[in-house]
Amino acid sequence: MEPKKTVWDNPAEIIRNLQPDHPVMAFAPTVLQDRARQFLQGFPGLVTYAVKSNPDEAVIQNLVTAGIKGFDLASPFEIDLVGRLAPGAARHYHNPVRSPREIAHAVREGILAWSVDSRSELDKLIAQVPTQMDGKGVEISARFKLPVSGAAYDFGSKFGATPDLAADLLRLVADRGYVPSLTFHPGTQCADPAAWASYIRMARRICDMSGVKAHRLNVGGGFPSHRVLGGKPDLQAIFTEISQMVAECFGADAPLLVCEPGRGLCADAYALITRVKAVRDGTDVFLNDGVYGGLSELPVIGNLDRIEVLTPQGKPRTGARIGRVVFGPTCDSLDRLPGELGLPDDLAEDDYVIFHGAGAYSMVTNTRFNGFGAMTRATVMGFE
Ligand SMILES: *Cc1c(COP(=O)(O)O)cnc(C)c1O
């Protein structure tokens, strides 16, 4: 399916005109830019975009247009992508585990901000990363973790030093002549402002334990998107909590703040248009996309329930919602959405099921498993 127009009014217009048989990601640049401005105006520090959540070039370009000046990167590919699309933007290499070749690549690219959560990885940085580049100090942030609270799933199981180790790392970083900073990630889709408060309190304790003043405090990603009806995220409440806790814990001597939202910036700027392949014997629904495609996160994070169902003519189905088991198109039995999805009882084969807020960890993790996954992107003015 090749879009005939460059910009559509909304997903319904795409459906009416193209009746796409493959999944389509409908992208609304205005929604993305509005969200970026909300972060830029509300967050009391530098806003960087976590590219892994959606590295679509259109996302990066629109964020730059909206005024985003920094990016959180995890790989040489992402470092080069942002170097090309956003020259001059700050590039933070915040994947705490890297091969020596990856480190060498990032040094050649002039990366000035790194994170670590272990002594062995810090030793690898010390071996290759200068303390100054182009007259600027090179920053290494110790990444710490707390037992998870408030997020959709635990990030601390993979990355993050205990507070004691983080204090040691912070001191080692300072002793070696790097700019010492701290970073954490409270866990993705974290709707509870209190999660940030406990991390900020611990950041203060780590500074006290190490006797080192953190130059910057990166409060991570984890900012929620609008995944479920009634669950509209209150970003301002989180920004306010962060400001107040930093003032309370650090007073006038506060570190500069950085955040690195992925999902919170990009997710709500996309809607995933899927099509009903079959309603098997009137009960189970088979879609043309599933957990090996744009819905890969749902088994770990829960269903997206901001769903609309349209006929092939683009008319909304208004029947009473009933719980249905929903399967994806592959022959793998894991390819099933969790639990049941509330879908209108007049839903029929060839209808379209639109998942709103589907822009994060979806296009980028789409696979071609079983020959499916031919996903395209189309630009829309909005979603209504
Ligand atoms: C994935 C990731 C992010 C973005 O997380 P979201 O929950 O999408 O906001 C930010 N920082 C780091 C280090 C990450 O790995």
The ligand as an SDF file (V2000), in Angstrom:
LIG
                    3D

 15 15  0  0  0  0  0  0  0  0999 V2000
   14.3280    3.2410   27.3040 C   0  0  0  0  0  0  0  0  0  0  0  0
   15.0300    4.3190   28.0090 C   0  0  0  0  0  0  0  0  0  0  0  0
   14.4130    5.5730   28.1510 C   0  0  0  0  0  0  0  0  0  0  0  0
   13.0080    5.8440   27.6880 C   0  0  0  0  0  0  0  0  0  0  0  0
   12.0730    5.2000   28.4840 O   0  0  0  0  0  0  0  0  0  0  0  0
   10.5120    5.5470   28.3310 P   0  0  0  0  0  0  0  0  0  0  0  0
    9.8730    4.7060   29.3630 O   0  0  0  0  0  0  0  0  0  0  0  0
   10.1260    5.1810   26.9450 O   0  0  0  0  0  0  0  0  0  0  0  0
   10.3550    7.0000   28.5840 O   0  0  0  0  0  0  0  0  0  0  0  0
   15.1220    6.5580   28.7840 C   0  0  0  0  0  0  0  0  0  0  0  0
   16.3710    6.3520   29.2350 N   0  0  0  0  0  0  0  0  0  0  0  0
   17.0030    5.1710   29.1140 C   0  0  0  0  0  0  0  0  0  0  0  0
   18.3860    5.0170   29.6260 C   0  0  0  0  0  0  0  0  0  0  0  0
   16.3500    4.1180   28.4990 C   0  0  0  0  0  0  0  0  0  0  0  0
   16.9760    2.9520   28.3700 O   0  0  0  0  0  0  0  0  0  0  0  0
  1  2  1  0
  2  3  1  0
  2 14  2  0
  3  4  1  0
  3 10  2  0
  4  5  1  0
  5  6  1  0
  6  7  2  0
  6  8  1  0
  6  9  1  0
 10 11  1  0
 11 12  2  0
 12 13  1  0
 12 14  1  0
 14 15  1  0
M  END
$$$$
